[in-house]
């Protein structure tokens, strides 16, 4: 689980793999940021990943990181040696800590 500071900046590295654990470039992919109860945070719902690659980095900052447990949900489609246009779903849990001191 990644740990970030509320109101700061966090980098979440995502790697896409097929059913044989080979790196794959997805056909399409989106991400959504929620709290642990499923509430969308900062309007980050079904954000399209425009620069598709085997590995990407999602940058969260400011109002994306509001404190508490948050979840990045990743959904999309990919082609494999078994079939084309298969769906995938994954998630990454992050823990956002509230600072003791607020910066001016």
Buried (B, 14 or more C-beta within 10 A) or exposed (E): EBEBEBBBEBEBEBEBEBEEEEEBEBEEBBBBBBBEEEEEBEEBEEBEBEEBBEEBEBEBEEEBBBBBEBBBBBBBEBBBEEEEEBEBEBEBEBEBEEEEEEEE
